[in-house]
Amino acid sequence: MTQSPVSPLPPPKERRRLREAASLTQAQVAARVGVSRETVRDWENGRTTPRGRRREAYAHLLVSLAEQTAEMTAVSTAEITAEITAEITAKKSPEETEPQEAMGGRDMTVGQGARERAETAVRTAVPAAVPVADPAPPPEARPERPLSPAQAFDALYAFCAPALVRQTYLLTGRRELARESVERAFELAWQRWPEVACDPDPAGWVRATAYDFALSPWHRFRPRYRHPEPPPSDASDRALLNVLLELTPPQRRALLLYDGVGLDLPETAAETEATTPATANRLLNARAAVAARLPDLSDPTELHHRLVELASTERLRAAKPAVVRDGSERRARFWTRAAIAFTVALIGTTALTLRTAPTQYEPPVPPGETVLGVPPRVAPGPLSEKDQKLRAKLRAKMQHGPERLAPQPQ
């Protein structure tokens, strides 16, 4: 009995690109294949791979999307070329065509940029399964230099830090703590930048680190965070913030990630390091608590809008990325020097102990023994009750005779 050959599938990134090129959502693809939206998302992320009939249906769908995208790309490329030709023709007169082309004027630059734009559209839209002849690159083209670690860190910071400060403010209700949490999270990210840069979701890594630092229970012992900060000026914003702060930290975090940030339930559970049922239970309890105090926010959509408005009302600004990188490096140098100093002190203490420790055994003083019938001397100790009575009796009686005996000469 022979088995049917397994249908080949493109890489996960290519699957997602084909779906987006066809302007389809994950729910639409799931309806065509006959699976759930979460299953399609796992296929595109590379977590799981379809099998059996689902694999056949998914493979046929991707092939049809590739063919459709190739046809649309050919048509769009022709339209772009015609549009560029008309634009160049309208901007140039017959007398000016030859001098400008010879001098490499602005119109030639526009035509070359448009031509590169059309070639880029062909490259990105046609799937990898369809071979495309690479056009000859222009002589002045140079490969783009990759971003340095500092530039990549600055781009991530500029993209995530402003929104993350507002989210952390909703999580803690403290402006200074929100800024400090985000800065500490990015400082730790800069110290572990190779790990963060290779992470599939660097923004999620930084967000989880900032949330963990902001929800640390040790902040209550810090003098600067013992007193509450001024609440928002608007009464509705103040009421919503009070309701959020009355929730438990796990419920507040789950509500903020799901209804504020917009993560789905499995992603929220993964970021909070909890099971999906536990995360769903926390979310339902948090929504019930908010709806009990604020009935207008019983709708999740309205709750999402109110959370966004509350975070936007506070003008919270993050520090510059260069300042954060410098602070991270200073903190790393400080702890490195502290570790070196502690190691040196430990080595010195050990050496001093080895130097002053005795090198031979010194037995303790043995107890006294009777020698030739002479008992050992007994050290003075507390008197017994009989001895105390005798001492009192002797002291009470008058002594007769001279106080001092002295020898008399004969």
C-alpha positions in Angstrom: 0.0 0.0 0.0 1.6 3.3 -1.1 1.0 6.6 0.6 0.1 9.8 -1.3 2.9 12.3 -1.5 2.7 15.1 1.1 1.9 18.5 -0.4 4.8 20.9 -0.1 4.1 24.1 1.9 6.0 27.4 1.8 7.7 28.7 4.9 5.6 30.3 7.6 6.6 33.9 6.7 5.6 33.2 3.1 2.2 31.9 4.1 1.5 35.1 5.9 2.8 37.2 3.1 0.5 35.4 0.6 -2.5 35.9 2.8 -1.8 39.6 3.3 -1.1 40.1 -0.4 -4.5 38.7 -1.2 -6.1 41.0 1.4 -7.5 38.1 3.4 -7.8 37.9 7.2 -6.9 34.8 9.3 -10.6 34.3 9.9 -11.3 34.2 6.2 -8.5 31.7 5.5 -9.7 29.6 8.5 -13.3 29.5 7.0 -12.0 28.3 3.6 -9.8 25.6 5.1 -12.4 24.6 7.8 -10.3 25.3 10.9 -10.2 28.0 13.7 -8.5 31.3 13.5 -6.0 30.3 16.2 -5.0 27.3 14.1 -4.2 29.5 11.1 -2.2 31.8 13.3 -0.2 28.9 14.6 0.5 27.8 11.0 1.7 31.2 10.0 3.9 31.5 13.2 5.5 28.1 12.6 4.3 26.6 15.9 2.3 23.8 14.2 2.1 22.3 10.7 -1.1 21.1 9.1 -1.6 17.4 8.3 -3.8 15.2 6.3 -6.8 16.8 4.4 -6.2 20.1 6.1 -2.7 20.2 4.7 -4.0 19.5 1.2 -6.7 22.2 1.4 -4.2 24.7 2.8 -1.7 23.9 0.1 -4.2 24.4 -2.7 -5.4 27.6 -1.1 -1.8 29.0 -1.0 -1.2 28.0 -4.6 -4.3 29.8 -5.7 -3.3 32.9 -3.7 0.1 32.8 -5.4 -1.3 32.6 -8.9 -3.8 35.4 -8.1 -1.1 37.6 -6.6 1.1 37.0 -9.7 -1.6 38.1 -12.0 -2.4 41.2 -10.0 1.3 42.0 -9.9 1.7 41.9 -13.6 -1.3 44.2 -14.1 -0.2 46.6 -11.5 3.4 46.7 -12.9 2.0 47.6 -16.3 -0.1 50.3 -14.8 2.8 51.7 -12.8 5.0 51.8 -16.0 2.3 53.6 -18.0 1.8 56.1 -15.2 5.5 56.8 -14.9 5.9 57.2 -18.7 3.0 59.7 -18.8 4.5 61.6 -15.8 7.9 61.9 -17.4 6.4 62.9 -20.8 4.3 65.6 -19.2 7.2 67.1 -17.3 9.6 67.2 -20.3 9.3 69.1 -23.5 10.8 67.6 -26.7 13.6 70.3 -26.7 14.6 69.6 -23.1 14.7 65.8 -23.3 18.1 65.3 -24.7 20.0 67.9 -22.5 18.5 66.7 -19.3 19.1 63.0 -20.0 22.7 63.8 -20.9 23.2 65.8 -17.7 21.4 63.4 -15.4 18.7 65.9 -14.4 15.8 65.5 -11.9 13.5 63.8 -14.4 15.9 61.0 -14.9 16.1 60.5 -11.1 12.3 60.4 -10.9 12.1 57.8 -13.7 14.8 55.6 -12.2 13.1 55.8 -8.7 9.8 54.8 -10.2 11.4 52.0 -12.1 12.9 50.7 -8.9 9.5 51.0 -7.2 7.9 48.9 -9.9 10.6 46.2 -9.7 10.3 46.2 -5.9 6.5 45.6 -6.3 7.2 42.7 -8.5 9.7 41.1 -6.1 7.5 41.5 -3.0 4.2 40.5 -4.5 5.2 37.4 -6.5 5.5 34.3 -4.3 8.8 32.5 -3.9 7.5 29.5 -5.7 7.2 31.5 -9.0 10.6 32.2 -10.5 11.2 35.8 -11.4 14.1 37.1 -13.4 16.1 39.5 -11.4 16.5 42.8 -13.2 20.0 44.1 -13.6 20.7 46.5 -10.7 21.8 50.1 -11.7 25.5 50.8 -11.4 25.0 53.4 -8.7 23.0 51.0 -6.5 24.7 50.0 -3.3 23.6 47.4 -0.7 22.1 49.0 2.4 24.2 48.8 5.5 22.6 46.9 8.4 21.6 48.8 11.5 24.0 49.0 14.3 22.9 47.6 17.7 22.5 51.2 19.0 20.4 52.2 16.1 18.2 49.1 16.4 17.8 49.7 20.1 16.8 53.4 19.5 14.3 52.3 16.9 12.7 49.8 19.3 12.7 52.4 22.1 11.1 55.1 19.9 8.4 52.6 18.8 7.5 51.1 22.2 8.5 53.5 25.0 5.8 56.2 24.7 2.9 53.8 24.7 4.5 51.5 27.3 4.8 54.4 29.8 1.1 55.1 29.4 0.2 51.4 29.8 2.4 51.1 33.0 0.7 54.2 34.4 -2.7 52.4 34.1 -1.1 49.4 35.8 0.3 51.3 38.8 -1.4 54.6 39.0 2.0 56.3 39.5 3.6 58.5 36.9 7.2 58.3 38.2 7.0 54.6 38.7 5.8 54.1 35.2 8.7 56.0 33.7 11.2 54.2 36.0 9.8 50.8 35.1 10.0 51.4 31.4 13.6 52.8 31.7 14.7 49.8 33.8 13.1 47.4 31.3 15.0 49.0 28.4 18.2 49.2 30.4 17.9 45.4 31.0 17.1 45.0 27.3 20.3 46.9 26.3 22.4 44.7 28.6 20.9 41.6 27.0 20.5 43.1 23.5 21.7 40.0 21.6 19.0 38.0 23.3 16.3 40.6 22.9 17.2 41.3 19.2 16.8 37.6 18.3 13.5 37.3 20.2 10.5 36.8 18.0 8.7 39.7 19.9 11.1 42.2 21.3 8.3 44.6 22.2 6.6 41.9 24.2 9.8 41.0 26.0 10.3 44.7 27.1 6.6 45.0 28.0 6.7 41.9 30.2 9.9 43.1 32.0 8.4 46.6 32.6 5.2 45.1 34.0 7.1 42.8 36.3 9.2 45.6 37.7 6.1 47.9 38.1 4.1 45.3 40.0 7.0 44.4 42.4 5.7 44.4 46.0 9.0 45.9 47.2 8.0 49.4 46.0 5.8 49.9 49.0 8.8 50.1 51.2 10.4 52.9 49.2 9.9 56.3 50.8 9.1 58.0 47.5 6.2 55.7 46.7 4.6 55.6 50.2 2.3 58.5 49.5 -0.3 58.4 46.6 0.2 60.7 43.6 -2.4 63.3 42.5 -5.3 61.6 40.6 -6.5 62.7 37.2 -8.5 65.9 37.1 -11.5 64.4 35.2 -14.1 62.7 37.5 -14.7 59.8 35.0 -11.0 59.2 34.5 -10.5 59.3 38.3 -13.3 56.8 38.9 -11.9 54.4 36.2 -8.4 54.6 37.6 -9.7 53.9 41.1 -11.5 50.8 39.9 -8.4 49.5 38.1 -6.2 50.0 41.2 -8.8 48.1 43.4 -8.3 45.0 41.2 -5.6 42.4 42.1 -2.4 42.8 40.2 -3.0 39.6 38.1 -6.5 40.7 37.2 -5.3 44.3 36.4 -2.5 43.0 34.1 -4.8 40.5 32.3 -7.4 43.3 31.7 -4.8 45.7 30.4 -3.2 43.3 28.1 -6.5 41.9 26.6 -8.8 45.0 26.6 -6.1 47.7 26.5 -3.2 46.4 24.4 -5.4 44.1 22.3 -3.7 40.7 22.8 -5.7 37.6 22.4 -6.3 35.1 25.2 -3.4 32.7 24.5 -0.9 35.6 24.1 -2.1 37.2 27.3 -1.8 33.8 29.2 1.7 33.3 27.8 2.9 36.8 28.8 1.4 36.5 32.3 2.9 33.0 32.6 -0.5 31.5 33.5 -2.8 28.9 31.9 -5.5 30.0 29.5 -8.4 29.1 31.8 -6.8 31.0 34.7 -6.3 34.0 32.5 -9.9 33.8 31.3 -11.1 33.6 34.8 -9.1 36.7 35.8 -10.3 38.6 32.8 -14.0 37.8 33.6 -13.6 38.8 37.2 -11.9 42.0 36.3 -14.6 42.9 33.8 -17.3 42.1 36.3 -15.7 44.3 38.9 -15.4 47.2 36.5 -19.0 46.8 35.3 -20.3 46.7 38.9 -18.7 50.1 39.6 -19.1 51.6 36.2 -22.1 50.1 34.3 -21.3 52.1 31.2 -18.1 50.1 30.7 -19.8 46.7 30.6 -19.2 46.6 26.8 -15.5 45.5 26.1 -15.3 47.8 23.1 -16.3 50.8 25.2 -13.9 49.7 27.9 -11.1 49.6 25.4 -11.8 53.1 24.2 -12.0 54.4 27.8 -8.6 52.8 28.7 -7.0 54.4 25.6 -8.5 57.8 26.5 -7.4 57.5 30.1 -3.8 56.7 29.1 -3.8 59.5 26.5 -4.9 62.2 28.9 -1.7 61.9 31.0 1.3 63.6 29.3 3.9 61.0 30.1 7.2 61.3 28.4 10.0 58.8 28.3 13.7 59.7 28.4 15.9 59.8 25.4 17.2 56.4 24.1 20.8 57.6 24.5 20.2 58.5 28.1 18.7 55.0 28.7 21.7 53.3 27.0 24.2 55.4 29.1 22.3 54.6 32.3 22.3 50.9 31.4 26.1 50.9 30.8 26.7 52.9 34.1 24.6 50.4 36.0 26.5 47.5 34.4 29.8 49.0 35.3 28.7 49.7 38.9 27.6 46.1 39.5 30.7 44.7 37.8 33.0 46.8 40.0 30.9 45.8 43.1 31.3 42.2 42.2 35.1 42.6 41.7 35.4 44.4 45.1 33.4 41.7 46.9 35.5 39.0 45.3 38.7 40.8 46.4 37.4 41.3 49.9 36.5 37.6 50.1 39.9 36.6 48.9 41.7 38.9 51.4 39.6 37.6 54.3 40.4 34.0 53.4 44.1 34.8 53.1 44.1 36.5 56.5 42.3 33.6 58.1 44.8 31.2 56.7 47.7 33.4 57.9 46.5 33.8 61.5 45.0 30.3 62.1 47.0 28.0 64.3 49.2 25.4 62.6 49.2 22.8 65.3 46.8 21.3 67.8 46.7 22.8 71.3 45.0 20.5 73.8 42.8 22.1 76.5 43.8 22.2 80.2 42.9 18.9 81.7 40.9 18.7 85.0 42.8 18.3 88.3 43.7 14.8 89.7 44.6 13.5 93.1 48.4 13.0 93.4 49.8 10.9 96.4 46.6 11.4 98.3 46.7 15.2 97.9 43.4 16.4 96.4 43.4 18.9 93.6 42.9 22.5 94.5 39.3 23.5 94.2 38.5 26.9 92.9 36.3 29.0 95.1 32.6 28.7 94.4 29.3 29.5 95.9 28.8 28.5 99.5 26.3 25.9 100.5 23.5 26.7 102.9 25.3 25.1 105.8 28.5 27.1 105.1 26.5 30.3 104.9 25.0 29.6 108.4 28.4 28.9 109.9 29.8 32.1 108.4 27.0 34.1 109.8 27.5 32.5 113.3 31.2 33.2 113.4 30.7 36.8 112.4 28.0 37.3 115.0 30.1 36.2 118.0 32.5 38.6 119.7 36.1 37.7 119.4 38.3 37.8 122.6 41.9 38.3 122.8 44.3 40.5 121.0 43.4 41.4 117.5 47.0 40.6 116.3 49.5 38.1 117.6 53.0 39.2 117.5 56.1 37.2 118.8 57.7 38.6 122.0 61.4 38.4 122.6 62.6 36.2 125.5 
